[in-house]
Amino acid sequence: MSRASVPAAFPVGGRRGVVYSVPARRGRIAEAAVYALERLRRESDEIILVTGRLDDDARARVRTLVDDVVEDTGPVTGFWGARVGLARWGRRVEDFDEIIVTGDRWFGPVGDLGPTFERMDRRALDVWSITDRRDPRRSDRSEGRDGIVELSTYWLAVRRRALNSSVWRSFWDTLPAMPETSHDARRVESGLSHLLTRSGFRGGAAFPSDDYPAEHPEMFNAELLIADGCPAVVRDVFDGYPLFFDQHAIVGRRIAAAMADHGYPLHLLWQDLVRTMPPKSLHTQAAMMEVLPESNSNAEPSELAVVGVVQVVETAGLAEIFSRLAPVPGLRRIVCSSPDEAAARAIDEAWRVHGVDGVILTVVPAPGRVFDDVSVVFDLCREDVFNGEADVVIALHTGSRAEHAMNVRRYLRMQQLDCLVAGPAYVRNVLDLFRREPGLGMVFPPTPHIGVSSLGSGWLGLRDGARRQLRDMGVDVPLDWASPHAPLGGMWVGRPDALRRLAGRPWISGQDGSDLHRRMLTYVAAEAGYHTRTVATAEHAGLSHGSLEYVADQMATTSYGYPAGYTSMLHRAGDVGAGRGRDFARMYLRYRAPRMLTLVHLAGRVLRPARPIVRAMRQKMRRNS
């Protein structure tokens, strides 16, 4: 082998270029990507950014971080964005000793990038990544370290010997159109690593999978990687199917805590993910439910200005509401909506008994608003909530659904109030969440499910209506599928800035309007870059977990394996309906013979006009008999 055919270490004084691709969202790139670019700037000689259309402010800002910006209307993620950047450089690729192809598919750097570069600069390699993975060979069901090693494609550093090869040029010249699924896209991207390796180029990883228990350590051993100084955490450990994470005990909250311990600003992580993930999926994977103590609060004194909004539906609950709001630190004003004159008098009477010195009471007429919701925050009370006075608004109501039995109504009311304003120490802990997390937009009680059937059908058929309303407001956060992540009980605590997009819109007065309104709140907050948490007392958390555990146990007796597997099977089979024979036949065909089910549906449409005729003939035959 000649000297020219041997890979070399990164030369002293060598030039490093970076092609960084990231989609633009509403004319801007995510702050997490800006953070990564600022750190990459320190370790590279030239950066080219490939993104979508930017507004003037965003364009001016990124030009201080990179040497060139390419705004493209096509796919700008992964290798498809990198191809645009490499084409922009053209023959200038030969000016670099190493080119890094990367983008926003990882969060970081966690800690410092410098040590990783220093270590890899000394290694004689043609291509390297931060991590790699071991994929089993086809038809090989064994476990262990005999799989094919594949460099991770979220970061690929290629040195001069490979850059000057026909193999490198041919890959980019023949790169196909971007596949529809991320799985197929990653399969195409991994072909470059295999192609270079098969062509005799030497590859390696800064944190190789041989040093970790799992074949895919970037996914399954993220905490171990962080502890070892790995500067990158892949987006996939947060943005995925929560039941998959449950099966493999991948806990996003623990990974995020490890990132924070090593200096990564978590508000950038949440701000990015809330805009690109369904809120319930993020809430689940990041374990964003907080069980707060009701006594011995260690929270620092809150300097937040608080406004309370109470939608008065039933006057019987006013005394309790006022007594719970009275000890809230920083309370400046309470705004009560009054459906009629009798309610207004009851509000004044309750305030005389339970009023708080220094707190202003405002009563707003709200004729017809007699549902368990606080949509009045955004129209009738918006002058008091969105005038800049309040840092946080506590939104409560005194209503309950008439169709619920007395026990259910009482439990739901206690669950909502206890989880938000259980007592002085508890409220301080709730407000302390907002003090500690500037990116926290809302907190509300966990989805109520004891006494009500809210799980699996939380949208109540309003998903399409919510999508239309959100689209009109310019919100394109992905919607949850089965149920929304929302304050279904109608009560919450939030920042006005997170929900300002809702202010001033005319909200429908009626049960359907209130049901629709509350299901959109978290999506509006996410569009503004704010994440949400659920909060509960220890008592209500225990009640909820015990009930859910028993329900899940009973449901699992009809299936086998992990929830990710049998849930997927049930989704594929579809709705059970009324459990009649034809419902099970439909499920069987949907699961085993979907094409046959399509033919059955077509036949049903063709024969539908004949049904009244057949029905009339049957009735005539019965009369004649």
Salt bridges, closest charged atoms under 4 A:
GLU31 OE2 - ARG61 NH1 2.47
GLU38 OE1 - ARG39 NH1 2.90
GLU46 OE1 - ARG15 NH2 3.32
GLU46 OE1 - ARG92 NH2 2.74
ASP55 OD2 - ARG28 NE 3.52
ASP56 OD1 - ARG59 NH1 3.01
ASP67 OD2 - ARG41 NH1 2.98
ASP68 OD2 - ARG88 NE 3.15
GLU71 OE2 - ARG59 NE 2.55
GLU94 OE2 - ARG91 NE 3.19
ASP95 OD2 - ARG92 NE 3.69
ASP97 OD1 - ARG160 NH2 3.20
GLU98 OE2 - ARG16 NE 2.69
GLU98 OE1 - ARG159 NE 2.80
ASP104 OD2 - ARG235 NH2 3.69
ASP121 OD1 - ARG16 NH2 2.60
ASP126 OD2 - ARG161 NH2 2.63
ASP135 OD1 - HIS216 NE2 2.79
GLU150 OE1 - HIS194 NE2 3.17
GLU189 OE2 - ARG105 NH1 2.96
ASP210 OD1 - ARG134 NH1 3.76
GLU218 OE2 - ARG133 NH2 2.65
ASP236 OD2 - ARG186 NH1 3.02
ASP272 OD1 - ARG235 NH1 2.78
GLU290 OE2 - ARG253 NH1 3.07
GLU290 OE2 - ARG533 NH1 2.90
GLU300 OE1 - ARG435 NH1 3.41
GLU314 OE2 - ARG409 NH2 3.33
GLU320 OE2 - ARG324 NH2 3.14
GLU320 OE1 - ARG413 NE 3.81
ASP372 OD1 - ARG401 NE 2.70
ASP372 OD1 - ARG518 NH2 3.39
ASP373 OD2 - HIS517 ND1 2.89
ASP373 OD1 - ARG518 NE 3.84
ASP379 OD2 - ARG369 NH2 3.18
ASP384 OD1 - ARG333 NH1 3.72
GLU389 OE1 - ARG333 NE 3.61
ASP418 OD1 - ARG324 NH2 2.94
ASP418 OD2 - HIS540 NE2 3.02
ASP432 OD1 - ARG435 NE 2.64
ASP432 OD2 - ARG436 NE 2.90
GLU437 OE1 - HIS531 NE2 2.81
GLU437 OE2 - ARG533 NE 2.90
ASP464 OD1 - ARG467 NH1 2.88
ASP476 OD1 - ARG25 NH2 2.32
ASP476 OD1 - ARG26 NH2 3.98
ASP497 OD1 - ARG500 NH2 2.66
ASP515 OD1 - ARG401 NH2 2.63
ASP515 OD1 - ARG519 NH1 3.89
GLU527 OE1 - ARG25 NH2 2.89
GLU527 OE2 - ARG26 NE 2.82
GLU549 OE1 - HIS545 NE2 3.08
ASP583 OD2 - ARG580 NE 3.11
ASP583 OD1 - ARG586 NH1 3.11
